[in-house]
Amino acid sequence: MAKTIRHEFDKYLTYDNLMKAHLLSRKGKNCKKEVILFNLKQEEYIRWLYEQLKNGTYKHGGYRVFYIQYPKRRKIEASRYMDRIVHRWIVDSFLNRYFVNQFINTSYACIKNRGMHKASMDVQKTMKHCKRIWQNYYILKMDIRKYFQNIDKSILYNILQRKIKDKKLLWLTKEIKEEKLVKLLEKIVYSNSGKKGLPIGNYTSQIFANIYLNEIDQYIKHELKVKYYFRYMDDSILFVKTKKEAIELLEKIKNYLKIKLELELNDKTKIFKSNQGVNFCGYKINEYRLKLRDRGKKAIKQKVRYLKEEVQKGNMSSKEASRFICGHLGYMKYANTRNLEEKLFYIN
């Protein structure tokens, strides 16, 4: 028997799933005041949250706004801890489960078993292939202007609704009568002020951003028939044989972004010959080498200096700082460099 969204919503709305979302949300944040307070009565709070979601009376709270300086000044909108549990639950129970399998294979951001390392390796492998079949070819590199700030909420919500009503998805039928999931998604999408912009800081924002740009991915791959196309969040590249092809594709892509998604490409967008290599996912990539970009080296050194200062001030434990450094070492090991760790991690 075909499933309704009501059955799916109720199936995943359980005390255990909400508790799991809480345990994952608090990871690395157990010293935060709001997490400590929640932990003191976690069973009671989880039961209350369960009833709110079940009865449809859950309301998303406001945001605490602050700014971070690294790697550049950014506005962060942090939701209350209770809402972050709901974000985690809805992403793990529904959005990842039913939307990620709709993405193209060459979309890499915030997707399990993909990421920056796989993206860079796949790009290099494809560049070698293009070199064999074409010798010389062209690269179109695209970057969207202030992407997160310019995501249109009504367009995003319509995309979510359309996908949820798609009969091809296993959990939907003509019998949809009570769309609890749609209503909850609406509350989260419109939880911050303004017609445009997703809050940087919400666990849902990354997958919402991926779902939004999946529209252009599908257009490029299936309507424009571009074979060699890669995207990591708002950065994307494609390979074609001639400059003329690249120019024509760029115009079509710009028009689609403007008309369908109300987005624009920024000044970093350009067309160039393949022998220049390409900057993608923090690496300078060509057919034979994969190097860290100078900007990436500088950013890592700044981060290490910042972590050292935080440990000295007592704001962070050595264990927490080591976890961040291990991530950078993992990022660096894919690059073709010698003694880079010593150069980058030596701080005067």
Secondary structure as UniProt FT lines:
FT   HELIX           5..12
FT   HELIX           15..25
FT   TURN            26..28
FT   TURN            30..31
FT   HELIX           33..40
FT   HELIX           42..55
FT   STRAND          63..68
FT   STRAND          74..79
FT   HELIX           81..90
FT   HELIX           91..95
FT   HELIX           96..98
FT   HELIX           100..102
FT   TURN            105..106
FT   TURN            109..110
FT   TURN            112..113
FT   HELIX           115..134
FT   STRAND          138..144
FT   TURN            145..146
FT   HELIX           147..150
FT   HELIX           153..164
FT   TURN            167..168
FT   TURN            170..171
FT   TURN            174..175
FT   HELIX           180..189
FT   TURN            200..201
FT   HELIX           203..218
FT   HELIX           219..223
FT   STRAND          228..232
FT   TURN            233..234
FT   STRAND          235..240
FT   HELIX           243..256
FT   HELIX           257..261
FT   TURN            267..268
FT   STRAND          270..273
FT   HELIX           274..276
FT   STRAND          278..280
FT   TURN            281..282
FT   STRAND          283..285
FT   STRAND          290..292
FT   HELIX           294..313
FT   HELIX           318..332
FT   TURN            333..334
FT   HELIX           340..345
//
